[in-house]
């Protein structure tokens, strides 16, 4: 199961009731942040998300409402006694931004790894993330911006009949199920000798800030959860969306329908929108299974079978 918490659901600038863009993911104890806007630390503290256990931060782009919270957060993570490596992934320019931040820090008590402008699908070398596959897409915003797919792989089911037919010793069953291979005398025992069919994992897509370009539906196809920016709720603001390279509720919902996703979560609301629920019908009229995010919003995403 994957747990999502929206740490910040606002766009542009923070407000008293809404901090800037940030999502917190927890999968089998692995903690990931997507974006780190202003107010992230405060919101995380209020919600109860731990700082120490974060091992991966994915940044969509370098506008302040998506990265201004990073400087303080990295320092706080050190004060919280984080000592394991932290990986930060981001668009072109992320290394320069991190280097600039290093001028302020006296030093961090953990290793910082920065991956700039990854292309397509990739997996991190860290063992703790071997079950997670990440994919990026270039978006259409006023600066370099990337969207993310995260695919949380699921282990193949253990097949006892297959293990017995392959004469695999029982004391190896659990080890082989965990992906290990053993060579005993003249025999080799591999995971395939005890594992059944592949099982579908969990796909989460995160798209912000962008116009609704034609490559997005294929990218988010059949996502279990599609988190999408919805800067403007009223269709009367479509000209603003086009000018500022953002989306309306209706445009986000159209992408969700075209991409055959399971569920749509709207976020990144304009400061001018006090209550996004007023405009929810603009999305649900196109894609029924649409939810409105808010700071502290939590959702569990289970396996489909």
RADAVEN-V374393 format. One line per field, one symbol per residue. ss: DSSP state (A for helix, B for strand, O for the rest). burial: I if it has 24 or more other ideal C-beta (glycine too) atoms within 12 Angstrom, else O. A space follows every 10 residues. Layout:
# RADAVEN-V374393
ss = ???
burial = ???
This chain:
# RADAVEN-V374393
ss = OBBBBBBBOB OOOOBOOBOB OBBBBBBOOB BBBBOOOOOA AAAAAAAOOO OOOBBBBBOO BOOAAAAOOA AAAAAAAAAO OOOOOBBBBB OOOAAAAAAA AAOOOOOOOO OBBBBBOOOO BBOOOOAAAO OBBBBBBBOO OOOOBBBBBB BBBBOOOBOA AAAAAOOOOA AAAAAAAOOO OBBBOOBBBO AAAOBOOOBB BBBBBBBOOO OOOOOAAAAO OOOOBBBBBO OBOOAAAAAA AAAAOOOBAA AAAAAAAAOO OOOBBBBOBO OOOOOAAAAA AAAAOOOOOB BBOOOOOBBB BOOOO
burial = OIIIIIIIII IIOIIOOIII IIIIIIIOOI IIIIIIIIII IIIIOOIOIO IOIIIIIIII IIIIIIIIII IIIIIIIIOI OIOIIIIIII IOOIOOIIOO IOOOOOOIOI OIIIIIOIOO OOIIOOOOIO IIIIIIIIII IOIIIIIIII IIIIIOOIOO OOIOOOOIOO OIIOOIIOOO OOOOOOOOIO IOIIIOOOOO IIIIIIIIII IIOOOIIOII IIIIIIIIII IIIIOOIOOO IOOIIIIIII IIIIIIIIIO IIIIIIIIII OOIOOIOOII OIIOOIIOOI IIIIIIIOIO IOOOO
